[in-house]
Amino acid sequence: MGSPGPLLWSLPALAWLTGLGLLQQLSALPSPPSLALLGLAALLAWLLTLVCWRRGRRPAALLCLSLSLGLLAFAQLGWRAQQRLSASVPAAWEGRDVLLQGRVDSLPTAVQGMAGAVGWRFEFDLLSARDASASPGQDLTPVLPRRLLLSWYAEPGEPAPPLRAGERWQLMARLKQAHGLMNPHAFDYELWLFEQDLRATGFVRLQRPAQLRRLQPAAWYSLDAARQRLREALQQRVADPAHAGILAALSLGDQAAIARPDWALFRDTGVAHLLSVSGLHVTMFAWGAQGLIGMLWRRSARLCLAWPAPAAARWGGVLAALAYALFSGWGVPAQRTVWMLASLALLRALGLRWPWGLSLLAAALVVTAIDPFAISQAGFWLSFVAVGLLMASGSEDASAKGWRNHLLLGLRSQWVATLGLAPLSLLFFQQLSLIGLLANLLAIPLVSFVIAPLALAGALLPPLWMLAEAMVALLMAYLQFLAAWPWAVWTVPVAPLWAQVLGLLAGVLLILPLPLRLRLLGLPLALPLLWPAPPQPAAGEFEILAADIGQGNAVLLRTASHSLLYDSGPQYAPGVDAGQRVLVPLLRALGVRELDSLMLSHRDSDHVGGAASIIAAMPVKLLHSSLEDGHPLHAQAPATRRCEQGQRWSWDGVTFEVLHPRAEHYAQALKSNAMSCVLRLRSQSGRTALLVGDLEAGQELELLRDLGPAALQSELLLVPHHGSKTSSTPEFLVAVAPRWALVQAGYRNRFGHPAPAVLARYQAQGIPVLDSPNCGAWRWRSEAQEGACLRQSQRRYWHAQAAQPAQIMGPWPEGEGTQGLQD
């Protein structure tokens, strides 16, 4: 029989990747017996492959091999995922003092907490653990995860703790299970923790300083300790902290050292992939090293006779990538890229002149066999697509001579890479830098071939860091010049799946060496991804999206053509808030380009913490609030208005009505909670919702007295004051009579919200309670019968399943078991 074509040869690798991808879509892992049966089926398919191959039936053998690899990928990833998930903090030990001994297993990242307290975030390799409440305490080593992500903050005004990578420490900490915020189209923090095998997070306790002590210094061979020493030397040598952070990120992999404004600049100019996706940068570094080594190698006839220049260049590029990956911390994306490049070099060394697509698939199979969880990472796809684009451009096999031809070839490769990565940029980040080609024209060669090598060489010759800083200053000036152009960035909402598929196909057509008429076909195919039409509520109806922002309130209300944001979430730390981290990306992903109104219920920081970031990031037509006249947010908004009972307006057939506070309340010096803006909305079909901020018992009863139960009755109630004991009186609950009660609160928050006694009141009324730690973001369209919790509707097997506080059986006795639950 004839030899199988490239398509058949690619099927086994495609089946392997498909098996991995299918498992990552599951909401729960298959049982161990099911995985064992799949493994047995994979073995049988493998045996059938051998039989077909020996009989000369090559196509049938490849099909059987594809089935075997697909089943094996699914089964082995399921087994590895089960092993990883089995390591978790028992619920009974969350939030309790635990005495830990272990090793600082990463380069500590500088962080800042509330009140400006400085500290470190670091990975901790656990060696032993015991209960800190007794002596000797219970041994907890067998039940706690081996790898932890810890934060250690100093007291306000004190310097950061003297922590160094590679050291062995005894720490007293409080741990919790891996848990993160869950919002539509947002970064999946729980997936990141799972991929890094960090199965618990926690913070170091300062109340017993004698329990915090260094047990052993870092070993002399500790690479992380050497990297930390180099980081400190770099920071001392480079005067500008922002430039020092960029050099630390490029040379040591310390991406957290880059300031947030600089990250924003890199994203807007389309060069963030050079710093944020380390795998892609390692690829470019290896590509540059390969070209340099090949050029130098060809200058020696003796070297070329001993080892052909193309082979020497390829393996030199792999070694350069390995050295850079080790020096930058040997992170997962860097490891993945090294294995990918080594696989491609090995294929060439074996004389397997496979088509570039088949070579890339083989490399992907090797990488995912070593790290199967990489299949879910954006960096995996960006790295492989970047290499594929460079291979498709033919730059490695080009026989061009002379610097002009090499320059033209490099420009063509940059054009191909920029154009080819554009669909992925829109897919992963919902934005496309229209100046990206111009920015990358300088940034790619300058960063990959000048700044990064100088930053690395500065470890041996520190004065080179000064030259690297000058190059960084040049790059930043160029990027700031480009970013100031109008229409520099094209942001789009998240496109539907079919539009994403067409957009990826368009990118392939535009960069492949095809006839012009076929390549031009990519332009109309890209339009649905470039200009998607996000779904909107029907006329007369509304949509509610209660974002998962931790301890605070933030609810987006949308009609057919208007948007109102009720509260803006908390401030997490100085310069870090829910506005910039959660709400602005969420609004852009949903296609909300401006807010018709930002309603801030009252002045507490967990309700107004993100407002300044939102106002700075997008147009806000009206600031509607109960804030006092001198509040700084008034000066930032183009128009302001006080919340007053009786205000009413209609958008697209949906009625909005402010029920509280009354005008005279502003002269009564009430505390901020009592001034909460209460908003009720009603659709044309009669669906209703009531948002009450931090309203307390006295104001609840006042509303009942002034307006009566009929004015309050609503299908959805945003639970007052996050479920505090100061609110949710039985009389108020009877009057509102909601179908759902929604609590926006942080996971294991320090206030104990929602309080068990309050949950018992809702349970006594038969009112289901949803809370954001268990629900994630909650979404309801008024034309639909039911709302949806994102943590259930888009659940994946790695997502946390916290205990439902609403299942507490009541009534809860007042004064029993409620210590620490009051705010």
N, C-alpha and C positions, 0 to 999 in steps of 0.2 A: 504493500500500500504506500501511497505517497506520504511524504513528510508533512506533519501538521503545520499549519500556518501560524503566524505570530498571535492571532486571536486565541487559538486553542491553547498555545503555550502560556498565554496570560491568564487563562481561566483559574488555575490552582491558586495563584496569588490573589486574584480577585475574590475567589471563594473564601480564602482565609480572612481577608479584610471584611468581607460581608458577614462572616460568622461573628467576628469581633463587634462590628457595628450593630448587628441585631441584638446581641446581648446587652449592649449599652442602652438600648431603648426600653428595656424591661423595667416594670415598676417593682418587681420582686424577683429574686433569684430562684431558679429551679431547685428542687430538692436534691440532696446528694445522690439518692438512687437514680433520679432522672439524668443527672450529669454522668453517672457511671454507665447508664444504658447508651447515652450518646457517645461516650468514649469507646464502648464496645462496637457500636455501629461504625465509628471512624476506623477502628482496627479492621473490621470486615471489609470495608470499602478499600482499605489499603491492600489487603490480601487480593482482592479482586483486581486491583491495579496491576499487581505483579503478574497475575495470570494473563491479563490482556496484553501486557507488554511482552511477555515471553512468546505469545502467539502472534506477535507482530501487529496487533490491532492498536496502533498508537493513538488514534483519536479516542477510542473507547477507554484506553488506559488513562488519558488525560482527564476525561470526564469523571472517571472513578476517583482519580487522585483529587480532583476538585471537590467532590463530595466528601472525601475523607478529610481534607484540610479544613473545609468549612465546618464540619461537625467537630473536629478536634479543636479548632479555634474557639468555638462556642463553649465546648465543655471545659477546656483548660482555663479559659478566662473566668468562667463561672466558679470553678473550684478555687482559683486564686482570689477572686473577689470575696468568696465566703470566708477564706482564711483571714483576709484583711478586715472584714466587717466583724469578725468574732472578737477582735480586740477593741473594747470600748469601756468607758467608765461606767460601772454599775450606778443606776439611778440613786441608790441609797447613799453613794459616796460623792455625789455632786454637791459642791458648795461646802464641803467639810474640810477642815485643816488636815493636810496629809504631809508627812515628812518624807521628802524625796532625796535620793542620792543618785547622781548620774553625771554625765559629761555634756558640756555645751557643744552641740553637734553642728553648729553652723556659725557663719559670721554674724555676730549680733547686729541688728538693725536699730538705728536710733529712732525712737518714737517719743511722742509728747502726749501726756494725758490731760485730764481736766485740771484747771488751775495752773496750767503751764508746767506741771511736773514732768521732768525728763526721765527717760529710761531706755530699756532695751527690749526688743522682741527677738526670741531665739528658739531654735530647735533644741530639745533636750533628750538625750539618749538615757532612758531610765535604767538604772542598775538595781535599785531596791527602793521599797516604799513601805511605810507603816503609818498607822493611825497616830496623829500628833496629840490627841486628847488624853492619852494614857501613857504610862511608862512602866514596862515596855508596851508599846501599842501593837495592835494586831498587824501581822505581816500582810501587806496588800500587793506585794510584787506579782503574785500569780494572776490577779484579777484586773490589773491596770495595763493599759497599752504600753508598748515599749518606747514609742516615739511620741513626744508631746510638743506642743507649741506654747511657750510660756512668755509672759510679759512681766517685766520687773521695773516698777516705777520708784523713783526716789521721792522723798518728802518734798513738797513745794519749796522752791528756793535752794534745794540741795543739789550737788552734782550727781550725775548718773552713777549707778553702782559700778564698782571696779570689776567688771566682768570681761573675760577674754575667752575667745574660742579655744576649744580643746581642753579647757580646765575641768577638773572634777569638783563638783560642789554638793553641799547639802543645803537644801532649800525647803522652807515651809510654804506650801501653796494650796490654793483651792482650785479644783479641776471641774470641768463640765464636758459633756459629750460634744462631739463636733457638730456645730449648729451655726447656720448663717441665715441672713435675710434671703427671702425668695420672692422675686418680682418678675413680671414678664420681660423677656428679652434681656435680662440682666446677667452679670457675672455670677456664676454658680460657685460660691465660696465653699460649699460642702463638697462639691466635686473636686475642687483644687486641693482641699485637705485630704480627701480620699486618695487622689493621685500621688500626693507626696507622702502617703502612709503616716499622716499625722491624725491620730484617732481621738485626740482630746486636746483641749486648750485650757489655759488657766492663767492665774496671776500669782506672783510671789507676795506673801504676807509679810508686813513689816512689824507686826505687833510684838514679835518675840525675836529681837535681833540676835540673841545668842544662838538661835537655831540656824542662822544663815552664816555659813562659813565655807571658805575654800579648803577642799580636802587635798588637792594635788594640782600642781601646775601642769600646763600643757606639755605634752611630749615634744622632744626636740624635732621630731619629724612631722609634727602636726601642720598640714598644709593650711588649714583655716587660721591657725595662730599666726603663721607667716603672712597670710593675706591681711589679717587685722593690723599687724605691725606696718605693713606697706600702706594700708589705708591711712593710718595715723601719720606716717611720714609724708604721704602725698598731701594730706590736709594741712600739714605744717608748712610744706613747701609752696603750695599754690594759695595765693592770697584770697581769691574770690571763692567763697564756699560753693556757689552754684557751679562754677567751672570745675572745682575739685570733685563735686558730686558726679558730674558727667564723666570725668576721667576715671573715677572709681567704678562707675557702672561699666564702662568699656573694658577696663583692664581686670577688675576683680569680680565682676558680676554683681556688684552691690547696686541694683537698680533702684532701691529705695532711697539712695543718696541723691537722686535727681529731684530737684524742687518741682512742686506741682505746676507752677506757671511754665516751667520749661517743658514738662510733659505735654501741657496743652499746646505749646508752640510746635512741638515735634508732631503731634497728631494733626494739627491744622495744616502743616506743610508736607505731610505725607512721609516723614522720615522716622516715625516712631519705631518702625520695624527694625531699624538699625540698632536700637537700644532695648526696646521692650520685648522683642522676639529674639532671644539670644541665639536660637538655632539658626535663624536666617542670617544673623550677623556672622556666626561661626562659618557658615557656608561661604559667604562673601570673602571672609578672611582667608579661608582655605583656597578659594578660587584665585585670589590675588597672589598668595604664596606660590601656588602652582605655576602661575604665569611667570613670576620672578625667577623661580628655580629653573623652569624650562629655558628661559632666556639666558641665564648664566651658564647652564649646563651645555647649551649648544656652542658656547664659546670655546670649549675644550674638546678637541678631537679624541683625546685619550679617554675622557669620561664618557663620551658618546659611544666609543667602541666597547667600553666596559659594561655600560648599561644604557639602553636607548633613552634619549632625552624625554620622550612622552611618559615612559614608565617612571623615570626618576621624578618627574614633575608631579605625576599623580600621587605617588607615595609620599613625596615631600609635602604636598598639600594636606594629606591625611595626618601626617605627623605634626604639621603646623596647627591643624584643627585640634588634635589631641592635646598639644601643649597649651593652646589657648583655653580649651575647655577645662583642663585641670587647674590652670591658673585662675580661672574665673569661677571656681567653686564646684565644678563637676555637677552642675545642676542637671535636672532631668532633660530639658530641651537640648542642652549641650551634649549630653550623653547620646541622645537620639541622633543628633546630627553626625557625631563621630562614627557611630555604627553605620549610618547611611552612606557616608563617604567611603568608609572602609569597604563596604559591600560592593559599591560601584568600582572601586579600584581593583578589588579581587576578581571581579568578573572580567575586567580588561586583562589582568595579569594571566588569567587562565585561557586567554585567547577566545573567549566567548564574545564574539562581535554581535551581540544582540541589538535589536533596535532600541533606541533610547527609552521608549516607553516600557519595554519589557525589562530593561535593566533597572529602571526606577521601581517597578513593581517588585522585583526581586529584593531590592534594597528595603523597600517598605515591609516586606515579609520578614526579613531579618530583624529590623528594628522593632516591629511589633511582637516578634517572638520573644525578644529580650524584655520589652516593656509594652505589654498589650494595652495598658491603660492610656497610652499615648494617642490612641485612635480618637479620643474625645477632645484632644487639645487643639486649639486653633493653630498653635505653633507647629504642630505636626504637619498640617496641611500647607501652611505657609512655607515651611522649609522645603517640603517635597515639590510643591508647585514652583518655588523659586529655582530649585535645581533643574526641574523639568523644563522651565522656560529657557534657562541658560543652555541646556543641552539641545533644545529645539532650535535655538538660534544658531547652532552650529559653530559656536565660538571656539570649542576645544579642537575641532578638526580643521579649522581654517588654516590655510597655507599662506595667509597674508604676510608680506614682508614689509619692513619699514615702519617707522613710528606713525606716519599718517594713516596707513592702512589699519594698524592696530588701534589707533584712536577712533577711526570710523567704526571698526568692529565693536569697540567698547561702547560707543554711543548707541549702536544698533541693539546691543545686548541690554543696555539700560532702558531703551524704548520698549523692547519686548517685555522686560520684567515689569516695568511700570504699568503698561497696558494690560498684561496678563494677570497681574495681582489686583487690578482694580475691582473685578467682580468679587473677589474674596474679601477685599477691604469693605465693600458695601455689605457683604453677607455677614461678616463678623462684627463690624464696627459702625455700620450705618452712616458712614461718611466717606467722601472721596475728595481728596485735595486736588483742586483744579490746577494748582501750581506745583503739584508733586513732581512732575517730570523735570521742571526747572530746578526744584529744590534738590532732587536726587542727582541731578547732573553734576552738582558739586559735592553733595553730601556723601554719596556712595564712595567715590574714590578718596575723598578727604578723610572720612571716618575710617574706612576699611584699610586704606593703604598708607595713611599718614598719622592720624590721631591715635588710633588703636595701637599700631606698632610703637609709636613714641611713648604712649602710656605704659605699655608693657616693658619697653626698654628702660624706662625710668626706674624700674626696680633695680637695675644694675648701675645705671648712670643717672642719678636724680636730677641733674640740670636739664635733662631732656624733658622733664615735666613742665618746665617753663616754656619750652618751645611748643609742647602740646597745648598748653593753656592759650598761647597766642593763636594757635590754629582753631581752638574751640571758640575764642572770641571772634575770629573771622567768620566761622560758620554761623554763630548766633546772630551776628550783624546781618549776614546774608538772609538768614531765615526770617528775621524780624522785618527786613525790607520786603520780602515776598508776602509775608502774612498780612501786611498792611494794605495789600491790594484789595479792592472790592471783589466780591464773589470768589475769594480765595478757596473757600471750602464749600462743598456741596453736601448737605446733610439730607438724608431721606428717612422716611419711616421704614419699619421692618416690612419687607415684601412678602407676599404669600409664597408657599413652597413652589408652586409652578413657575412663578416669576424668578425665583432664585435659580431653579434648574435651567431656565432659558438664558439667564444672565451668565451662568458658568459656561454654557454651550457657546454663547456669543464670544466670551473671552478666548475660548479654544479656537474658534474660527478666525478671529482677528489676528492671532499670532502665528498660526501654522502656515507653512509655505504652500498655500493653496492658490488656485486661480483667483484673480481679483474679484470676479462676480460672486464667488463663494465666500470670500472674506467680507465683502460688503454686506452679505446676508446677516452678519453678526450685529450690525447696527440696529436694525429693527428688533432683533431678538433681545437686545440689551435694554430697550426702552421700558418694559415693565419693571425692571430692577432699578433703573435710573429714576423713574417717576412713578412709584407705586401709588395706588389709591387706597389709603387705609379705610377700613369700614367705620361708618359713623352710625349713631343711633337714628332711628326713623323720626320723621317729624312728629312732634307731640310726645316723644318718649325720651328717656334719659338713660345714661350709663353711669354707674358708680364703680370706681376702682379705689379700694382702700389699700394703699401701698403698705408693704412690710418695711417699716423704717425703724424698728426697735421701740424704745420707750418714748412714745409721743403720738401725735395725730398728724395725718396727711391723707386727705381723701379727694380724689379727682372726680368732678362732676361734669359730664359732657352732654350736650344736646346735639341736634343735627348740625349746628354751625357755631356753637359757643362752648367755652370751657371755663370752669371755675375750680380753683384749688382751695379747699378748706383746710387751713393750717399747713405748715411747711416742715414739720418734723423737728427733731432735736439737733443740737450741736454735740458732736461726739468728742471733740477735742479742739483746742485753738486752731482755727483755720480749716477744720474738717467738720462738715455738717451733712445732714440728710439731703439738702438741696443739691449740692454738687455731686454727692456720691450716688444718690438714688433717684431723686425726683427729676432733675434736668435730663439725665439720660433716658429716663422712662418717658417723659413728655415727648422728647424728640423721636424715640422709637415708635410712639403711637401716632406721630404726625401732628402733634400739637406745637405749632410754631409761635403762638402767642396766647396769653391768658387774658380773657376778658375781665376777670376779677380774681384777685388773691384775697381771700377772706381769712384773717387771723383772729381766732376766737378771743385770745387774751395774750398778755405779755409774757407768760412763762416760757422759758427757753426750749422746752420740749414741744412747743407749738410754733414758735417764731424762729427757731434756730437756723433753718435753711432759707429763710425769706430773702436775706441779702444776696445770697448766691443765685437764687431764682431770678430776682429783679435784674441782676447784672448779666444773666445769661440769655434772657429773652424778653421781648416786650410784655409789659404788664399794664393794661389800660387803667385799672383801678385797684387801689389798696383799700379794702373794706375791713374795718377792724374796730376793736374797743381800746386801742392803744391810746395812752395819754398824749396830749398835744406835743410835748417835747421829745417824743421817742425818735431815735435816729432814722428809723425806717420811713418816716413821713417824708424826709428830705430826699430819699432815693426814688420814691414813686412819682410818676407824672401827675397822678390825681389821687386824692384820698377822700374817704367818707366814713363817718361813724356808723356803727351798727346801732339801730334804734328800732324798737318794737313798732310794727305797723308798716315798715318798708316792704314793698312788694313790686315784683317785676316779672315779665314773661319773656322767655327765650324759646323760639321755635315751638310754641304751644305748651311749654313746661312752665309752671308757676313756681316762683321762689318767694319765700316770705320769711322775714326776720321776726322772731318771737321774743327776743331778749337781747340786750337790756333795754329798759325804758329810758327815756331822755333824762329823767331826774336822777337816775342812778349815777350819772357821771359827776354829780355834785355831792355825792354821799360818801366819798372816800372808802368805797368797798374794797375788799381784797380782790386780787386779780381773778381768782376762780369764779367769784360771784359776778364778774363782769363778762363772762363768756358769751360770745355771740351764738345764738341758737338759730339754726337755719332749717326750715322745712321746705321740701319740694314735692310737687305733685304733677304727675303726667296727665295727659288728656284721658288716658284710659283709667285713671284713678289710682295708680300706684304711687306710694308715698314713702318718704324717708325723712328721718329726724336726726340732725347732727347737733350735739349739745356741748361740745368742748369739755371743760372741767366743772360743769355746773354742779353745785352741791345741794344738800337736802333742802335748805331754806329756800333756795331759788326754784327748786322743783315744785315745792308746795305753793310758792307764789305764782308760778305759771298756771298751776291747776286752778287757783283761786281767780286769777285774772281772766284766763281764756277758756277754761272748762275743758273737759276730757276730749270733746269732739275735735278741738283745734290741735290736739297733740297726737291723736291716734295715727300710727304709722306702721308700715310693714317692716321697715328696717330702723333699728335704733343703734346709733353709735354710743356705746355704753359710757355714761358720764364718768369723767375722771378715771378712765382706764380700769374701772372696777374697784375704786377705792371704797372703804367703809363709810366715807363721808357722803356718798351719793347713792343713787338707785333705791329710793324709798319704795316700800310696797305700794303706796298710793300712786306714785308716779308710774310704776310698771303696769298697774291695772289700767291706768288711763291711756297709756301709749299702746299697750297690748300688741307688741311687735311679733312678727313671724320669726325674725332673727334678731339677735343682739350681738353686736360685733365689738370686741375688745382689741384695741391697738395698744400693745404693751411689749416690752422687751423680754427675751428668753431669760428666765431666772433673774428678773430685775430685782434690785435691792429693796423696792417698796413692797414686794409680795403681791403685786397686781396680777390678776384680779383676786381680791380677798375671798377666802372660802365662805365667809358669812354672806357676802354679796352673791356669790354663785348659788348659794342655797336659796336666796330670795327669787332668783330667776327660775330655778328649778321648781320651786313651789308654785310658780305661775305657769309652768309648762312651756317656758320660753327657751329655745335652743340657744346656746352661747357659743360663738366662734371666737377664737383668739388667734392673733397673728403668729405666735410661735408655732402653733399646730396647723394653722391654715395657710400661712404665707399671705400673699396679696389676695384679696377677695374681690370678685368682679360680678356685677349684676346688671343686666339690661332690663329695663322696666317692662319690655314686651315679653320677656321670658318668665317662666314660672319659678325658676330656681336660680340662685347664684352659684358661683363655683369658687372653691378654694384652690389656689394654684398648687399648693403642696399635695393635693389629691389629684387634680386633673392632669398635672404634668409631673407626677411623681416618678422618680427613678430609684433604683434599688439602693443607692448610696445615700439617699436623703434621710435625715433624722426622723424618727417617729417618737415624739415626746408624749408623755402621759397627758391625757385630756383632763385639765382641771375642772371642766364643766361636769365631769362625771362624779364629782364628790357628792355623796348623799348627805342631805341636810335634815333638819336645820343644824347649822354649826353653832355650838354653844358659845355665847359671847364670853370672851375672856379666856377660852380654852384653846390652846394651840395657835393663837393669833399673834404671839410675840414676834415683833419684827415685821409684821405685815402692814402696819400702818405707815403712811408716808408722813 
